[in-house]
Amino acid sequence: MKKRISVVFISLITIITVLCGCVSGVKSDNETVSNESSSMIENGSALKHDLKLIVTSDIHAGVEDNFTLPYVYELRKKYDDEGNYTLLIDNGDLLQGGLLSSESKGEDLIDIMNTAGYDIMTMGNHDFDYGMEQFLKNASKLKNPYISCNFNKQGELVFEPYIFKEYDGVKFAFIGITTPETFTTSHPIFFQDDKGDIIYDFYQGNDGNKLYSKIQETVDDVKEKGADYVIAVAHVGAKETSVPYRYNDIISNVSGIDVFLDGHSHDHDQVTMKDKADEDVFRMGVGTKLSSIGVVTFTTKGEIKHELLTYEKETYDTEIAKIDNVVSKLIDEKNAKIGDKMNTVIGKTDFDLVINDPNAKDSAGKPIRIVRRMETNLGVLIADAFKEKAGADIGLMNGGGVRENIESGEITAKDVKSVLPFDNTVCLLEVTGQQILDAMEWGCHVTPAESGGFPQVSGITFELDTSIKDPCQKDANGICIGINGERRVKNLKINGDPVVLDKKYKLATLPYLYLDHGDGYTAFDDCNVLEIAISEDYYLLVSDYIKENLNGVIPEKYSDVYGEERIKIS
């Protein structure tokens, strides 16, 4: 392992208490909760020991990052030794983002999570990124299956919608929720049959009401079965572009949830808000790659307390020690399988190649991701690699697919694979100028907000006027279905010349964007496919560009982290 952290309980952010009552005389499957038991819950004396929910989310294969998963395992042991009941919970997006995942298509990560002892998990959008067949194979290997009340195949839920845990007669119901954005933020083709018909969905559409109704139905079901507390284990997030599927959209349209554990947007927000019945609901975000660990405590006094354990490198490096447990041993074993090939040096750079703004932080002091809203030097380098290695006029990479920074110094194959961890190739298409113009309009349609479809480009320049209202239209699945009204993309040029709408151009991009309607792109429908796979893996193509075309040295032209003004945003 790169690092192992000693078991130190990190002092934290605020503890907020929410009192939670319980209805007497509610029937469960096999018993009736007595008035005495209900009173005990209300008076806080039913639980004999505190119950601690230990929460992670959006690990993205970063089991050795920040707190590390071996630390999470030790933290739980610490709580157990103190006499608490404990549950280990993850909110999804585990199976994508690093070599341990990409080299095994997620299977090694499933083994690690099983060994770490996770009790409850829901899936995130990126857990589908190796295809439906592989996703279901991975899911079948979980010791404790996924829960999701809205992921279904032709109307039938794929997994159980909830799970009950009972302590001292107190019933806790955990409900899984997966964002309907999954359809476009993974690969739309994964949710279709061989004829192209959609057979898997997430109760999307109808302005969110289909999803709200399904969640309310599930809450009512667990209440009828005797749930004293209802906890959502969700992957929906807080991004403005996720309307109407954000946590606040759901909470304000549903009643009966006590705690909303959430992922997807990588935020650390701790929010208490009113539900549809004007009752308080606490929502917890825990960031990404184990940058934070959430702890929600149901106390013997009937309180709900929460705290966010936040890892700070400068503060806690002095606390780092070797943890030697079953999780660390398994991670070492899995890493050993990858071998030396990933440590091969392919080049060097005198400056950072970025997806995050090096000069700005958010309110929590975390880096602000910019690759999904503006040009970056790493984004354009990848687009250049596509263009040059394919012999194309244009290179296009979606910002959401660029996953890690590359720090100054030597560049290894592992670094490039971490940047481009998906199972992708590069294809060569023949497209019209009109298709390029439409694609850029869609790719930038929510800018300056984040979008995984934001275009990192090569061979193209244009201006983007964000003061103009977005003219793009989309269906319930987030797929572009038309562009009506004044366009925001202006003065588009291809290799210095104004675009000619009926002219044919060669475009190097991902099959994800043209074949699978990834990120909602439809501009390239019915284009002529010149070559379906330029290389066996797009990370190898970019590695070869660095080694061969750049002679192993990233040139000064890429030194500005904000790119070369290929896209001028106003």
URMO-V152219 format. One record per backbone hydrogen bond with DSSP energy under -0.5 kcal/mol. CO is the residue of the C=O (numbers start at 1). NH is the residue of the N-H. E is the energy in kcal/mol with one decimal. If there is no record, write none. Layout:
CO:NH:E
CO:NH:E
This chain:
4:321:-0.9
6:8:-1.4
8:10:-0.7
14:16:-0.6
18:304:-0.7
23:26:-0.6
26:33:-1.7
31:28:-3.2
32:34:-0.6
33:25:-1.1
34:38:-2.5
35:39:-2.6
36:40:-2.2
37:41:-2.0
38:42:-2.4
39:43:-2.6
40:45:-2.8
40:46:-0.9
41:44:-1.0
50:52:-0.5
50:85:-3.0
51:53:-0.5
51:298:-2.9
52:54:-0.6
52:87:-2.1
53:55:-0.6
53:296:-2.2
54:89:-3.0
55:294:-2.5
56:91:-1.8
57:290:-0.5
58:289:-2.3
59:62:-2.6
61:63:-1.7
62:65:-1.6
63:69:-2.9
65:68:-2.4
68:72:-1.5
69:73:-2.3
70:74:-1.9
71:75:-2.9
72:76:-2.1
73:77:-1.8
74:78:-2.2
75:79:-2.2
76:80:-2.8
77:81:-2.8
78:82:-1.3
79:84:-2.0
80:83:-1.9
85:52:-2.8
87:54:-3.0
87:89:-0.5
88:119:-2.3
88:120:-1.8
89:56:-2.3
90:122:-1.5
92:58:-2.4
93:60:-2.6
94:61:-1.1
94:96:-1.2
98:101:-0.7
98:102:-3.0
99:103:-2.5
101:104:-0.8
101:105:-1.0
101:106:-2.2
104:107:-1.6
106:110:-1.8
107:111:-1.9
108:112:-2.0
109:113:-2.5
110:114:-2.4
111:115:-2.1
112:116:-2.3
113:117:-1.0
113:118:-1.8
114:117:-0.6
120:90:-2.0
121:147:-1.8
124:127:-1.1
125:128:-1.2
126:129:-1.5
128:131:-2.2
131:135:-2.6
132:136:-2.7
133:137:-1.8
134:138:-2.9
135:139:-2.9
136:140:-1.8
137:141:-0.7
138:141:-1.2
139:142:-1.3
143:145:-0.6
145:121:-0.5
150:152:-0.7
151:158:-2.0
151:159:-0.6
152:154:-0.6
152:201:-2.1
153:156:-1.9
155:157:-0.5
156:153:-3.0
160:148:-1.8
161:176:-1.9
163:174:-2.8
165:172:-3.1
167:170:-2.5
169:171:-0.5
170:167:-2.3
170:172:-0.5
171:173:-0.5
171:228:-2.2
171:229:-1.8
172:165:-2.5
173:175:-0.5
173:231:-3.2
174:163:-1.9
175:233:-3.5
176:149:-3.5
177:235:-1.8
179:182:-1.8
180:183:-1.4
181:184:-1.4
181:185:-2.6
182:186:-1.9
184:519:-2.7
186:188:-0.6
187:190:-1.8
188:191:-1.6
189:192:-1.5
191:199:-2.4
191:200:-1.9
193:196:-1.9
197:193:-2.4
199:154:-2.2
201:152:-2.5
205:208:-1.2
205:210:-1.0
206:209:-2.2
208:212:-2.6
209:213:-2.5
210:214:-1.8
211:215:-2.5
212:216:-2.8
213:217:-2.5
214:218:-1.9
215:219:-2.6
216:220:-2.8
217:221:-1.8
218:222:-2.3
219:223:-2.2
220:224:-2.2
221:225:-1.2
222:227:-2.5
223:226:-1.7
225:29:-0.5
229:173:-2.8
230:258:-2.7
230:259:-1.5
231:175:-2.6
232:234:-0.7
232:261:-2.8
233:177:-1.9
235:179:-1.9
237:247:-2.4
239:242:-1.9
240:243:-1.4
242:245:-3.2
246:250:-2.2
247:251:-3.0
248:252:-1.8
249:253:-0.6
250:253:-1.2
250:254:-0.6
251:254:-1.0
251:276:-0.9
254:276:-1.8
258:282:-1.6
259:232:-2.9
259:261:-0.6
260:284:-2.3
261:234:-3.0
262:286:-0.6
263:237:-0.5
263:265:-0.8
267:287:-2.9
269:271:-0.6
269:285:-1.6
271:283:-3.7
273:281:-2.7
275:278:-2.0
279:275:-2.5
281:273:-2.4
282:260:-3.3
283:271:-2.4
284:262:-2.5
286:292:-0.7
288:291:-1.6
290:67:-1.9
291:311:-2.2
293:309:-3.0
294:55:-3.2
295:307:-2.2
296:53:-3.3
296:298:-0.5
297:299:-0.7
297:305:-3.0
298:51:-2.6
299:302:-1.6
302:20:-1.0
303:299:-2.3
303:305:-0.5
304:18:-1.5
305:297:-3.1
306:16:-0.6
307:295:-2.4
307:309:-0.6
308:13:-1.1
308:310:-0.6
309:293:-2.2
309:311:-0.5
312:316:-2.7
313:317:-1.9
316:319:-1.3
317:320:-1.4
319:6:-1.4
321:323:-0.7
322:324:-0.6
323:325:-0.6
325:329:-2.3
326:330:-1.7
327:331:-2.4
328:332:-2.4
329:333:-2.1
330:334:-2.6
331:335:-2.8
332:336:-2.0
333:337:-0.9
334:337:-0.6
334:338:-0.7
335:338:-1.0
335:339:-0.8
339:342:-0.7
340:343:-1.7
341:344:-1.2
342:414:-2.6
344:413:-1.8
347:411:-3.3
348:554:-2.3
349:409:-3.2
352:354:-0.5
353:406:-3.0
354:378:-0.7
355:370:-2.6
355:371:-1.8
357:360:-0.6
357:368:-0.5
360:368:-1.1
362:365:-2.3
366:362:-2.8
367:369:-0.6
368:357:-3.3
370:373:-2.2
370:374:-1.7
372:451:-1.6
376:380:-2.4
377:381:-1.7
378:382:-2.0
379:383:-2.0
380:384:-2.6
381:385:-2.2
382:386:-2.2
383:387:-2.4
384:388:-3.0
385:389:-2.4
386:390:-1.7
387:391:-0.8
387:392:-2.5
394:508:-2.7
395:458:-2.1
397:456:-3.2
398:401:-1.8
399:402:-1.6
401:403:-0.7
406:353:-3.1
409:349:-2.2
410:412:-0.5
411:346:-3.0
411:347:-1.4
412:416:-1.7
413:417:-2.5
414:418:-2.2
415:419:-1.6
416:420:-2.2
419:403:-2.5
422:424:-1.5
424:538:-2.1
426:534:-4.1
427:429:-0.5
427:509:-1.8
428:530:-2.0
428:531:-1.9
429:431:-0.6
429:507:-2.7
430:528:-1.5
431:505:-3.4
432:436:-1.9
433:437:-2.5
434:438:-2.6
435:439:-2.5
436:440:-2.4
437:441:-1.9
438:442:-2.3
439:443:-2.9
440:444:-1.5
442:445:-1.8
444:447:-0.9
446:449:-2.4
451:454:-1.8
452:400:-2.7
454:399:-3.2
455:457:-0.6
456:397:-2.5
458:395:-2.3
459:495:-2.3
461:493:-3.0
462:568:-2.3
463:490:-3.1
464:466:-0.9
464:570:-2.9
465:468:-1.3
471:484:-2.8
473:481:-2.7
473:482:-1.0
475:478:-2.1
479:475:-2.2
482:473:-3.0
488:465:-2.5
488:490:-0.5
490:463:-2.8
492:499:-2.2
493:461:-2.0
493:495:-0.6
494:497:-1.6
497:494:-3.1
499:501:-0.6
500:433:-0.7
500:503:-1.5
501:434:-2.2
503:433:-1.3
505:431:-2.8
505:507:-0.5
506:393:-1.7
506:394:-1.8
507:429:-3.1
507:509:-0.6
508:396:-2.2
509:427:-3.1
510:513:-1.4
510:514:-1.1
511:515:-2.6
511:516:-1.7
512:518:-2.9
516:188:-0.7
517:520:-2.0
518:521:-1.8
520:480:-2.4
522:525:-1.9
524:527:-1.7
527:529:-0.6
528:430:-3.0
528:530:-0.7
531:428:-3.0
537:540:-0.8
537:541:-1.5
538:542:-2.0
539:543:-2.2
540:544:-2.6
541:545:-1.9
542:546:-2.1
543:547:-2.5
544:548:-3.3
544:549:-0.8
545:549:-0.5
545:550:-1.9
546:552:-3.0
550:553:-1.9
552:348:-1.8
553:555:-0.5
555:558:-1.9
556:559:-2.3
559:561:-0.6
560:563:-2.2
561:377:-1.6
562:565:-0.6
566:462:-2.2
566:568:-0.5
567:569:-0.7
568:464:-3.2
